[in-house]
Amino acid sequence: MQTRNPFIDDLTKMANGAVGALTGVKGEVEARLRDQIARILDGMDIPRRDEFDAVKAMAAKAREENEGLKKQIAELQAKLAGK
């Protein structure tokens, strides 16, 4: 868009160029950041989702069994106390 004022036209061109440059820089920064985060996560010992779910299920089952064992112990202690 041309105006009658060349100064305004030059400012518009500069602004458009700056926006284009910033867009390119933003993309480069995002790519490098993703790479860096991926390297950091690869170095960590983080379990996979399926491993986490398996351990979670085992813990839930163990808690259920523990509650049953607590009841059995309480019953046995009551029998021993009552002799």
PDB file of N, CA, C and O in Angstrom:
ATOM      1  N   MET A   1       0.850  -1.175   0.000  1.00  0.00           N
ATOM      2  CA  MET A   1       0.000   0.000   0.000  1.00  0.00           C
ATOM      3  C   MET A   1       0.891   1.232   0.000  1.00  0.00           C
ATOM      4  O   MET A   1       1.701   1.427   0.906  1.00  0.00           O
ATOM      5  N   GLN A   2       0.739   2.021  -0.980  1.00  0.00           N
ATOM      6  CA  GLN A   2       1.530   3.247  -1.127  1.00  0.00           C
ATOM      7  C   GLN A   2       0.727   4.428  -0.597  1.00  0.00           C
ATOM      8  O   GLN A   2      -0.479   4.536  -0.818  1.00  0.00           O
ATOM      9  N   THR A   3       1.424   5.300   0.102  1.00  0.00           N
ATOM     10  CA  THR A   3       0.804   6.539   0.560  1.00  0.00           C
ATOM     11  C   THR A   3       1.529   7.684  -0.107  1.00  0.00           C
ATOM     12  O   THR A   3       2.479   7.473  -0.861  1.00  0.00           O
ATOM     13  N   ARG A   4       1.097   8.863   0.161  1.00  0.00           N
ATOM     14  CA  ARG A   4       1.764  10.029  -0.401  1.00  0.00           C
ATOM     15  C   ARG A   4       3.019  10.398   0.374  1.00  0.00           C
ATOM     16  O   ARG A   4       3.827  11.213  -0.070  1.00  0.00           O
ATOM     17  N   ASN A   5       3.162   9.792   1.522  1.00  0.00           N
ATOM     18  CA  ASN A   5       4.306  10.100   2.375  1.00  0.00           C
ATOM     19  C   ASN A   5       5.327   8.966   2.287  1.00  0.00           C
ATOM     20  O   ASN A   5       5.059   7.872   2.783  1.00  0.00           O
ATOM     21  N   PRO A   6       6.497   9.197   1.667  1.00  0.00           N
ATOM     22  CA  PRO A   6       7.485   8.126   1.530  1.00  0.00           C
ATOM     23  C   PRO A   6       8.022   7.668   2.890  1.00  0.00           C
ATOM     24  O   PRO A   6       8.426   6.514   3.031  1.00  0.00           O
ATOM     25  N   PHE A   7       8.032   8.540   3.875  1.00  0.00           N
ATOM     26  CA  PHE A   7       8.502   8.173   5.204  1.00  0.00           C
ATOM     27  C   PHE A   7       7.608   7.080   5.802  1.00  0.00           C
ATOM     28  O   PHE A   7       8.096   6.108   6.378  1.00  0.00           O
ATOM     29  N   ILE A   8       6.315   7.257   5.656  1.00  0.00           N
ATOM     30  CA  ILE A   8       5.355   6.249   6.146  1.00  0.00           C
ATOM     31  C   ILE A   8       5.540   4.944   5.379  1.00  0.00           C
ATOM     32  O   ILE A   8       5.496   3.865   5.969  1.00  0.00           O
ATOM     33  N   ASP A   9       5.745   5.037   4.085  1.00  0.00           N
ATOM     34  CA  ASP A   9       5.959   3.827   3.282  1.00  0.00           C
ATOM     35  C   ASP A   9       7.212   3.083   3.745  1.00  0.00           C
ATOM     36  O   ASP A   9       7.202   1.857   3.855  1.00  0.00           O
ATOM     37  N   ASP A  10       8.279   3.815   4.011  1.00  0.00           N
ATOM     38  CA  ASP A  10       9.519   3.190   4.473  1.00  0.00           C
ATOM     39  C   ASP A  10       9.331   2.538   5.848  1.00  0.00           C
ATOM     40  O   ASP A  10       9.823   1.438   6.099  1.00  0.00           O
ATOM     41  N   LEU A  11       8.616   3.231   6.726  1.00  0.00           N
ATOM     42  CA  LEU A  11       8.345   2.655   8.046  1.00  0.00           C
ATOM     43  C   LEU A  11       7.532   1.365   7.928  1.00  0.00           C
ATOM     44  O   LEU A  11       7.778   0.400   8.651  1.00  0.00           O
ATOM     45  N   THR A  12       6.582   1.356   7.032  1.00  0.00           N
ATOM     46  CA  THR A  12       5.753   0.164   6.825  1.00  0.00           C
ATOM     47  C   THR A  12       6.605  -0.992   6.324  1.00  0.00           C
ATOM     48  O   THR A  12       6.451  -2.121   6.789  1.00  0.00           O
ATOM     49  N   LYS A  13       7.503  -0.725   5.380  1.00  0.00           N
ATOM     50  CA  LYS A  13       8.381  -1.770   4.851  1.00  0.00           C
ATOM     51  C   LYS A  13       9.297  -2.305   5.953  1.00  0.00           C
ATOM     52  O   LYS A  13       9.522  -3.511   6.052  1.00  0.00           O
ATOM     53  N   MET A  14       9.819  -1.400   6.774  1.00  0.00           N
ATOM     54  CA  MET A  14      10.689  -1.829   7.867  1.00  0.00           C
ATOM     55  C   MET A  14       9.930  -2.692   8.874  1.00  0.00           C
ATOM     56  O   MET A  14      10.440  -3.708   9.346  1.00  0.00           O
ATOM     57  N   ALA A  15       8.722  -2.278   9.191  1.00  0.00           N
ATOM     58  CA  ALA A  15       7.914  -3.037  10.151  1.00  0.00           C
ATOM     59  C   ALA A  15       7.613  -4.428   9.603  1.00  0.00           C
ATOM     60  O   ALA A  15       7.702  -5.418  10.330  1.00  0.00           O
ATOM     61  N   ASN A  16       7.257  -4.504   8.325  1.00  0.00           N
ATOM     62  CA  ASN A  16       6.976  -5.806   7.715  1.00  0.00           C
ATOM     63  C   ASN A  16       8.216  -6.686   7.711  1.00  0.00           C
ATOM     64  O   ASN A  16       8.129  -7.887   7.966  1.00  0.00           O
ATOM     65  N   GLY A  17       9.358  -6.099   7.427  1.00  0.00           N
ATOM     66  CA  GLY A  17      10.609  -6.854   7.438  1.00  0.00           C
ATOM     67  C   GLY A  17      10.947  -7.344   8.839  1.00  0.00           C
ATOM     68  O   GLY A  17      11.400  -8.475   9.017  1.00  0.00           O
ATOM     69  N   ALA A  18      10.724  -6.487   9.830  1.00  0.00           N
ATOM     70  CA  ALA A  18      11.011  -6.871  11.215  1.00  0.00           C
ATOM     71  C   ALA A  18      10.110  -8.014  11.656  1.00  0.00           C
ATOM     72  O   ALA A  18      10.562  -8.944  12.323  1.00  0.00           O
ATOM     73  N   VAL A  19       8.845  -7.947  11.287  1.00  0.00           N
ATOM     74  CA  VAL A  19       7.908  -9.017  11.649  1.00  0.00           C
ATOM     75  C   VAL A  19       8.334 -10.321  10.994  1.00  0.00           C
ATOM     76  O   VAL A  19       8.291 -11.372  11.633  1.00  0.00           O
ATOM     77  N   GLY A  20       8.740 -10.273   9.747  1.00  0.00           N
ATOM     78  CA  GLY A  20       9.205 -11.473   9.061  1.00  0.00           C
ATOM     79  C   GLY A  20      10.444 -12.055   9.720  1.00  0.00           C
ATOM     80  O   GLY A  20      10.553 -13.268   9.895  1.00  0.00           O
ATOM     81  N   ALA A  21      11.374 -11.186  10.082  1.00  0.00           N
ATOM     82  CA  ALA A  21      12.604 -11.651  10.742  1.00  0.00           C
ATOM     83  C   ALA A  21      12.280 -12.260  12.105  1.00  0.00           C
ATOM     84  O   ALA A  21      12.821 -13.309  12.455  1.00  0.00           O
ATOM     85  N   LEU A  22      11.418 -11.626  12.863  1.00  0.00           N
ATOM     86  CA  LEU A  22      11.055 -12.144  14.178  1.00  0.00           C
ATOM     87  C   LEU A  22      10.351 -13.493  14.078  1.00  0.00           C
ATOM     88  O   LEU A  22      10.544 -14.365  14.925  1.00  0.00           O
ATOM     89  N   THR A  23       9.540 -13.659  13.049  1.00  0.00           N
ATOM     90  CA  THR A  23       8.856 -14.937  12.849  1.00  0.00           C
ATOM     91  C   THR A  23       9.875 -16.042  12.599  1.00  0.00           C
ATOM     92  O   THR A  23       9.749 -17.143  13.135  1.00  0.00           O
ATOM     93  N   GLY A  24      10.879 -15.747  11.787  1.00  0.00           N
ATOM     94  CA  GLY A  24      11.933 -16.728  11.522  1.00  0.00           C
ATOM     95  C   GLY A  24      12.740 -17.044  12.764  1.00  0.00           C
ATOM     96  O   GLY A  24      13.049 -18.208  13.023  1.00  0.00           O
ATOM     97  N   VAL A  25      13.084 -16.031  13.533  1.00  0.00           N
ATOM     98  CA  VAL A  25      13.840 -16.223  14.765  1.00  0.00           C
ATOM     99  C   VAL A  25      13.017 -17.045  15.757  1.00  0.00           C
ATOM    100  O   VAL A  25      13.550 -17.932  16.425  1.00  0.00           O
ATOM    101  N   LYS A  26      11.732 -16.753  15.852  1.00  0.00           N
ATOM    102  CA  LYS A  26      10.863 -17.490  16.773  1.00  0.00           C
ATOM    103  C   LYS A  26      10.852 -18.979  16.422  1.00  0.00           C
ATOM    104  O   LYS A  26      10.946 -19.833  17.303  1.00  0.00           O
ATOM    105  N   GLY A  27      10.738 -19.278  15.139  1.00  0.00           N
ATOM    106  CA  GLY A  27      10.744 -20.679  14.717  1.00  0.00           C
ATOM    107  C   GLY A  27      12.048 -21.372  15.051  1.00  0.00           C
ATOM    108  O   GLY A  27      12.046 -22.523  15.485  1.00  0.00           O
ATOM    109  N   GLU A  28      13.171 -20.679  14.851  1.00  0.00           N
ATOM    110  CA  GLU A  28      14.483 -21.243  15.163  1.00  0.00           C
ATOM    111  C   GLU A  28      14.641 -21.485  16.659  1.00  0.00           C
ATOM    112  O   GLU A  28      15.148 -22.528  17.072  1.00  0.00           O
ATOM    113  N   VAL A  29      14.211 -20.527  17.467  1.00  0.00           N
ATOM    114  CA  VAL A  29      14.301 -20.670  18.922  1.00  0.00           C
ATOM    115  C   VAL A  29      13.436 -21.836  19.389  1.00  0.00           C
ATOM    116  O   VAL A  29      13.869 -22.620  20.233  1.00  0.00           O
ATOM    117  N   GLU A  30      12.233 -21.963  18.862  1.00  0.00           N
ATOM    118  CA  GLU A  30      11.350 -23.066  19.257  1.00  0.00           C
ATOM    119  C   GLU A  30      11.966 -24.415  18.900  1.00  0.00           C
ATOM    120  O   GLU A  30      11.902 -25.356  19.690  1.00  0.00           O
ATOM    121  N   ALA A  31      12.565 -24.512  17.709  1.00  0.00           N
ATOM    122  CA  ALA A  31      13.178 -25.776  17.284  1.00  0.00           C
ATOM    123  C   ALA A  31      14.346 -26.140  18.197  1.00  0.00           C
ATOM    124  O   ALA A  31      14.471 -27.291  18.616  1.00  0.00           O
ATOM    125  N   ARG A  32      15.193 -25.176  18.503  1.00  0.00           N
ATOM    126  CA  ARG A  32      16.331 -25.452  19.381  1.00  0.00           C
ATOM    127  C   ARG A  32      15.866 -25.824  20.788  1.00  0.00           C
ATOM    128  O   ARG A  32      16.439 -26.711  21.421  1.00  0.00           O
ATOM    129  N   LEU A  33      14.844 -25.157  21.266  1.00  0.00           N
ATOM    130  CA  LEU A  33      14.312 -25.451  22.597  1.00  0.00           C
ATOM    131  C   LEU A  33      13.734 -26.859  22.649  1.00  0.00           C
ATOM    132  O   LEU A  33      13.947 -27.581  23.623  1.00  0.00           O
ATOM    133  N   ARG A  34      13.001 -27.254  21.602  1.00  0.00           N
ATOM    134  CA  ARG A  34      12.453 -28.614  21.551  1.00  0.00           C
ATOM    135  C   ARG A  34      13.581 -29.645  21.575  1.00  0.00           C
ATOM    136  O   ARG A  34      13.491 -30.652  22.276  1.00  0.00           O
ATOM    137  N   ASP A  35      14.652 -29.388  20.803  1.00  0.00           N
ATOM    138  CA  ASP A  35      15.788 -30.310  20.777  1.00  0.00           C
ATOM    139  C   ASP A  35      16.445 -30.417  22.148  1.00  0.00           C
ATOM    140  O   ASP A  35      16.789 -31.509  22.601  1.00  0.00           O
ATOM    141  N   GLN A  36      16.613 -29.281  22.796  1.00  0.00           N
ATOM    142  CA  GLN A  36      17.253 -29.274  24.107  1.00  0.00           C
ATOM    143  C   GLN A  36      16.407 -30.014  25.144  1.00  0.00           C
ATOM    144  O   GLN A  36      16.936 -30.779  25.950  1.00  0.00           O
ATOM    145  N   ILE A  37      15.103 -29.786  25.122  1.00  0.00           N
ATOM    146  CA  ILE A  37      14.202 -30.484  26.052  1.00  0.00           C
ATOM    147  C   ILE A  37      14.221 -31.980  25.785  1.00  0.00           C
ATOM    148  O   ILE A  37      14.218 -32.778  26.722  1.00  0.00           O
ATOM    149  N   ALA A  38      14.239 -32.366  24.512  1.00  0.00           N
ATOM    150  CA  ALA A  38      14.281 -33.788  24.162  1.00  0.00           C
ATOM    151  C   ALA A  38      15.563 -34.428  24.692  1.00  0.00           C
ATOM    152  O   ALA A  38      15.521 -35.545  25.209  1.00  0.00           O
ATOM    153  N   ARG A  39      16.716 -33.730  24.572  1.00  0.00           N
ATOM    154  CA  ARG A  39      17.977 -34.260  25.082  1.00  0.00           C
ATOM    155  C   ARG A  39      17.937 -34.410  26.605  1.00  0.00           C
ATOM    156  O   ARG A  39      18.421 -35.403  27.148  1.00  0.00           O
ATOM    157  N   ILE A  40      17.367 -33.432  27.279  1.00  0.00           N
ATOM    158  CA  ILE A  40      17.273 -33.495  28.742  1.00  0.00           C
ATOM    159  C   ILE A  40      16.396 -34.666  29.163  1.00  0.00           C
ATOM    160  O   ILE A  40      16.756 -35.419  30.068  1.00  0.00           O
ATOM    161  N   LEU A  41      15.249 -34.823  28.513  1.00  0.00           N
ATOM    162  CA  LEU A  41      14.326 -35.908  28.872  1.00  0.00           C
ATOM    163  C   LEU A  41      14.915 -37.273  28.557  1.00  0.00           C
ATOM    164  O   LEU A  41      14.672 -38.237  29.283  1.00  0.00           O
ATOM    165  N   ASP A  42      15.693 -37.363  27.469  1.00  0.00           N
ATOM    166  CA  ASP A  42      16.325 -38.644  27.134  1.00  0.00           C
ATOM    167  C   ASP A  42      17.320 -39.061  28.208  1.00  0.00           C
ATOM    168  O   ASP A  42      17.508 -40.252  28.453  1.00  0.00           O
ATOM    169  N   GLY A  43      17.950 -38.094  28.844  1.00  0.00           N
ATOM    170  CA  GLY A  43      18.932 -38.398  29.881  1.00  0.00           C
ATOM    171  C   GLY A  43      18.313 -38.751  31.223  1.00  0.00           C
ATOM    172  O   GLY A  43      19.005 -39.248  32.112  1.00  0.00           O
ATOM    173  N   MET A  44      17.042 -38.506  31.380  1.00  0.00           N
ATOM    174  CA  MET A  44      16.368 -38.798  32.648  1.00  0.00           C
ATOM    175  C   MET A  44      15.807 -40.218  32.613  1.00  0.00           C
ATOM    176  O   MET A  44      15.496 -40.753  31.549  1.00  0.00           O
ATOM    177  N   ASP A  45      15.689 -40.801  33.774  1.00  0.00           N
ATOM    178  CA  ASP A  45      15.148 -42.160  33.878  1.00  0.00           C
ATOM    179  C   ASP A  45      13.656 -42.070  34.190  1.00  0.00           C
ATOM    180  O   ASP A  45      13.226 -42.322  35.316  1.00  0.00           O
ATOM    181  N   ILE A  46      12.888 -41.712  33.185  1.00  0.00           N
ATOM    182  CA  ILE A  46      11.443 -41.546  33.348  1.00  0.00           C
ATOM    183  C   ILE A  46      10.748 -42.781  32.774  1.00  0.00           C
ATOM    184  O   ILE A  46      10.991 -43.157  31.627  1.00  0.00           O
ATOM    185  N   PRO A  47       9.894 -43.404  33.564  1.00  0.00           N
ATOM    186  CA  PRO A  47       9.215 -44.600  33.039  1.00  0.00           C
ATOM    187  C   PRO A  47       8.228 -44.242  31.931  1.00  0.00           C
ATOM    188  O   PRO A  47       7.675 -43.143  31.883  1.00  0.00           O
ATOM    189  N   ARG A  48       8.033 -45.206  31.055  1.00  0.00           N
ATOM    190  CA  ARG A  48       7.026 -45.026  30.001  1.00  0.00           C
ATOM    191  C   ARG A  48       5.646 -45.117  30.621  1.00  0.00           C
ATOM    192  O   ARG A  48       5.494 -45.601  31.742  1.00  0.00           O
ATOM    193  N   ARG A  49       4.654 -44.660  29.905  1.00  0.00           N
ATOM    194  CA  ARG A  49       3.280 -44.650  30.424  1.00  0.00           C
ATOM    195  C   ARG A  49       2.802 -46.057  30.748  1.00  0.00           C
ATOM    196  O   ARG A  49       2.171 -46.267  31.784  1.00  0.00           O
ATOM    197  N   ASP A  50       3.090 -47.026  29.881  1.00  0.00           N
ATOM    198  CA  ASP A  50       2.625 -48.390  30.142  1.00  0.00           C
ATOM    199  C   ASP A  50       3.307 -48.979  31.381  1.00  0.00           C
ATOM    200  O   ASP A  50       2.686 -49.748  32.115  1.00  0.00           O
ATOM    201  N   GLU A  51       4.574 -48.630  31.622  1.00  0.00           N
ATOM    202  CA  GLU A  51       5.250 -49.089  32.831  1.00  0.00           C
ATOM    203  C   GLU A  51       4.619 -48.461  34.068  1.00  0.00           C
ATOM    204  O   GLU A  51       4.396 -49.133  35.076  1.00  0.00           O
ATOM    205  N   PHE A  52       4.336 -47.168  33.977  1.00  0.00           N
ATOM    206  CA  PHE A  52       3.698 -46.470  35.089  1.00  0.00           C
ATOM    207  C   PHE A  52       2.347 -47.083  35.411  1.00  0.00           C
ATOM    208  O   PHE A  52       2.031 -47.321  36.577  1.00  0.00           O
ATOM    209  N   ASP A  53       1.542 -47.341  34.377  1.00  0.00           N
ATOM    210  CA  ASP A  53       0.217 -47.925  34.592  1.00  0.00           C
ATOM    211  C   ASP A  53       0.303 -49.313  35.224  1.00  0.00           C
ATOM    212  O   ASP A  53      -0.520 -49.670  36.066  1.00  0.00           O
ATOM    213  N   ALA A  54       1.312 -50.098  34.810  1.00  0.00           N
ATOM    214  CA  ALA A  54       1.468 -51.442  35.373  1.00  0.00           C
ATOM    215  C   ALA A  54       1.814 -51.364  36.862  1.00  0.00           C
ATOM    216  O   ALA A  54       1.254 -52.110  37.665  1.00  0.00           O
ATOM    217  N   VAL A  55       2.715 -50.484  37.228  1.00  0.00           N
ATOM    218  CA  VAL A  55       3.101 -50.341  38.635  1.00  0.00           C
ATOM    219  C   VAL A  55       1.935 -49.797  39.454  1.00  0.00           C
ATOM    220  O   VAL A  55       1.728 -50.201  40.598  1.00  0.00           O
ATOM    221  N   LYS A  56       1.180 -48.883  38.865  1.00  0.00           N
ATOM    222  CA  LYS A  56       0.014 -48.318  39.556  1.00  0.00           C
ATOM    223  C   LYS A  56      -1.019 -49.409  39.843  1.00  0.00           C
ATOM    224  O   LYS A  56      -1.600 -49.454  40.928  1.00  0.00           O
ATOM    225  N   ALA A  57      -1.242 -50.286  38.864  1.00  0.00           N
ATOM    226  CA  ALA A  57      -2.201 -51.385  39.046  1.00  0.00           C
ATOM    227  C   ALA A  57      -1.702 -52.354  40.118  1.00  0.00           C
ATOM    228  O   ALA A  57      -2.490 -52.842  40.928  1.00  0.00           O
ATOM    229  N   MET A  58      -0.398 -52.633  40.124  1.00  0.00           N
ATOM    230  CA  MET A  58       0.161 -53.522  41.141  1.00  0.00           C
ATOM    231  C   MET A  58       0.008 -52.914  42.534  1.00  0.00           C
ATOM    232  O   MET A  58      -0.304 -53.625  43.489  1.00  0.00           O
ATOM    233  N   ALA A  59       0.222 -51.616  42.654  1.00  0.00           N
ATOM    234  CA  ALA A  59       0.095 -50.944  43.949  1.00  0.00           C
ATOM    235  C   ALA A  59      -1.350 -50.987  44.437  1.00  0.00           C
ATOM    236  O   ALA A  59      -1.599 -51.194  45.625  1.00  0.00           O
ATOM    237  N   ALA A  60      -2.301 -50.792  43.526  1.00  0.00           N
ATOM    238  CA  ALA A  60      -3.716 -50.836  43.909  1.00  0.00           C
ATOM    239  C   ALA A  60      -4.087 -52.242  44.405  1.00  0.00           C
ATOM    240  O   ALA A  60      -4.798 -52.394  45.398  1.00  0.00           O
ATOM    241  N   LYS A  61      -3.597 -53.258  43.699  1.00  0.00           N
ATOM    242  CA  LYS A  61      -3.884 -54.635  44.102  1.00  0.00           C
ATOM    243  C   LYS A  61      -3.258 -54.930  45.467  1.00  0.00           C
ATOM    244  O   LYS A  61      -3.879 -55.575  46.313  1.00  0.00           O
ATOM    245  N   ALA A  62      -2.045 -54.462  45.676  1.00  0.00           N
ATOM    246  CA  ALA A  62      -1.362 -54.688  46.953  1.00  0.00           C
ATOM    247  C   ALA A  62      -2.113 -54.010  48.096  1.00  0.00           C
ATOM    248  O   ALA A  62      -2.212 -54.564  49.191  1.00  0.00           O
ATOM    249  N   ARG A  63      -2.644 -52.810  47.845  1.00  0.00           N
ATOM    250  CA  ARG A  63      -3.423 -52.123  48.887  1.00  0.00           C
ATOM    251  C   ARG A  63      -4.670 -52.918  49.239  1.00  0.00           C
ATOM    252  O   ARG A  63      -5.015 -53.046  50.414  1.00  0.00           O
ATOM    253  N   GLU A  64      -5.346 -53.451  48.234  1.00  0.00           N
ATOM    254  CA  GLU A  64      -6.542 -54.262  48.481  1.00  0.00           C
ATOM    255  C   GLU A  64      -6.188 -55.505  49.311  1.00  0.00           C
ATOM    256  O   GLU A  64      -6.880 -55.838  50.273  1.00  0.00           O
ATOM    257  N   GLU A  65      -5.111 -56.178  48.927  1.00  0.00           N
ATOM    258  CA  GLU A  65      -4.685 -57.372  49.660  1.00  0.00           C
ATOM    259  C   GLU A  65      -4.283 -57.005  51.089  1.00  0.00           C
ATOM    260  O   GLU A  65      -4.542 -57.767  52.020  1.00  0.00           O
ATOM    261  N   ASN A  66      -3.665 -55.864  51.262  1.00  0.00           N
ATOM    262  CA  ASN A  66      -3.239 -55.413  52.588  1.00  0.00           C
ATOM    263  C   ASN A  66      -4.454 -55.204  53.494  1.00  0.00           C
ATOM    264  O   ASN A  66      -4.417 -55.556  54.673  1.00  0.00           O
ATOM    265  N   GLU A  67      -5.523 -54.635  52.949  1.00  0.00           N
ATOM    266  CA  GLU A  67      -6.739 -54.433  53.748  1.00  0.00           C
ATOM    267  C   GLU A  67      -7.314 -55.781  54.193  1.00  0.00           C
ATOM    268  O   GLU A  67      -7.753 -55.924  55.334  1.00  0.00           O
ATOM    269  N   GLY A  68      -7.312 -56.762  53.297  1.00  0.00           N
ATOM    270  CA  GLY A  68      -7.803 -58.097  53.651  1.00  0.00           C
ATOM    271  C   GLY A  68      -6.950 -58.741  54.729  1.00  0.00           C
ATOM    272  O   GLY A  68      -7.471 -59.376  55.647  1.00  0.00           O
ATOM    273  N   LEU A  69      -5.647 -58.579  54.617  1.00  0.00           N
ATOM    274  CA  LEU A  69      -4.746 -59.139  55.622  1.00  0.00           C
ATOM    275  C   LEU A  69      -4.920 -58.456  56.974  1.00  0.00           C
ATOM    276  O   LEU A  69      -4.826 -59.112  58.011  1.00  0.00           O
ATOM    277  N   LYS A  70      -5.170 -57.162  56.977  1.00  0.00           N
ATOM    278  CA  LYS A  70      -5.416 -56.448  58.234  1.00  0.00           C
ATOM    279  C   LYS A  70      -6.638 -57.024  58.947  1.00  0.00           C
ATOM    280  O   LYS A  70      -6.638 -57.187  60.167  1.00  0.00           O
ATOM    281  N   LYS A  71      -7.678 -57.330  58.171  1.00  0.00           N
ATOM    282  CA  LYS A  71      -8.894 -57.898  58.759  1.00  0.00           C
ATOM    283  C   LYS A  71      -8.611 -59.282  59.343  1.00  0.00           C
ATOM    284  O   LYS A  71      -9.063 -59.606  60.441  1.00  0.00           O
ATOM    285  N   GLN A  72      -7.863 -60.087  58.604  1.00  0.00           N
ATOM    286  CA  GLN A  72      -7.537 -61.425  59.089  1.00  0.00           C
ATOM    287  C   GLN A  72      -6.706 -61.358  60.376  1.00  0.00           C
ATOM    288  O   GLN A  72      -6.941 -62.128  61.307  1.00  0.00           O
ATOM    289  N   ILE A  73      -5.748 -60.449  60.426  1.00  0.00           N
ATOM    290  CA  ILE A  73      -4.917 -60.293  61.625  1.00  0.00           C
ATOM    291  C   ILE A  73      -5.777 -59.870  62.810  1.00  0.00           C
ATOM    292  O   ILE A  73      -5.614 -60.379  63.919  1.00  0.00           O
ATOM    293  N   ALA A  74      -6.694 -58.933  62.568  1.00  0.00           N
ATOM    294  CA  ALA A  74      -7.570 -58.474  63.650  1.00  0.00           C
ATOM    295  C   ALA A  74      -8.434 -59.619  64.168  1.00  0.00           C
ATOM    296  O   ALA A  74      -8.640 -59.738  65.376  1.00  0.00           O
ATOM    297  N   GLU A  75      -8.944 -60.467  63.267  1.00  0.00           N
ATOM    298  CA  GLU A  75      -9.764 -61.608  63.680  1.00  0.00           C
ATOM    299  C   GLU A  75      -8.934 -62.615  64.486  1.00  0.00           C
ATOM    300  O   GLU A  75      -9.395 -63.135  65.503  1.00  0.00           O
ATOM    301  N   LEU A  76      -7.719 -62.882  64.027  1.00  0.00           N
ATOM    302  CA  LEU A  76      -6.851 -63.819  64.734  1.00  0.00           C
ATOM    303  C   LEU A  76      -6.470 -63.285  66.116  1.00  0.00           C
ATOM    304  O   LEU A  76      -6.420 -64.039  67.088  1.00  0.00           O
ATOM    305  N   GLN A  77      -6.203 -61.983  66.194  1.00  0.00           N
ATOM    306  CA  GLN A  77      -5.862 -61.391  67.484  1.00  0.00           C
ATOM    307  C   GLN A  77      -7.054 -61.455  68.438  1.00  0.00           C
ATOM    308  O   GLN A  77      -6.888 -61.671  69.638  1.00  0.00           O
ATOM    309  N   ALA A  78      -8.244 -61.269  67.899  1.00  0.00           N
ATOM    310  CA  ALA A  78      -9.451 -61.357  68.735  1.00  0.00           C
ATOM    311  C   ALA A  78      -9.620 -62.778  69.253  1.00  0.00           C
ATOM    312  O   ALA A  78      -9.976 -62.974  70.415  1.00  0.00           O
ATOM    313  N   LYS A  79      -9.370 -63.776  68.401  1.00  0.00           N
ATOM    314  CA  LYS A  79      -9.483 -65.176  68.836  1.00  0.00           C
ATOM    315  C   LYS A  79      -8.451 -65.484  69.902  1.00  0.00           C
ATOM    316  O   LYS A  79      -8.759 -66.141  70.897  1.00  0.00           O
ATOM    317  N   LEU A  80      -7.238 -65.019  69.703  1.00  0.00           N
ATOM    318  CA  LEU A  80      -6.186 -65.261  70.697  1.00  0.00           C
ATOM    319  C   LEU A  80      -6.484 -64.573  72.026  1.00  0.00           C
ATOM    320  O   LEU A  80      -6.220 -65.131  73.091  1.00  0.00           O
ATOM    321  N   ALA A  81      -7.018 -63.397  71.964  1.00  0.00           N
ATOM    322  CA  ALA A  81      -7.346 -62.663  73.184  1.00  0.00           C
ATOM    323  C   ALA A  81      -8.504 -63.337  73.903  1.00  0.00           C
ATOM    324  O   ALA A  81      -8.556 -63.302  75.132  1.00  0.00           O
ATOM    325  N   GLY A  82      -9.414 -63.935  73.195  1.00  0.00           N
ATOM    326  CA  GLY A  82     -10.594 -64.576  73.798  1.00  0.00           C
ATOM    327  C   GLY A  82     -10.324 -65.974  74.294  1.00  0.00           C
ATOM    328  O   GLY A  82     -11.081 -66.474  75.125  1.00  0.00           O
ATOM    329  N   LYS A  83      -9.310 -66.610  73.838  1.00  0.00           N
ATOM    330  CA  LYS A  83      -8.958 -67.992  74.175  1.00  0.00           C
ATOM    331  C   LYS A  83     -10.117 -68.697  74.775  1.00  0.00           C
ATOM    332  O   LYS A  83     -10.012 -69.873  75.123  1.00  0.00           O
TER     333      LYS A  83
END
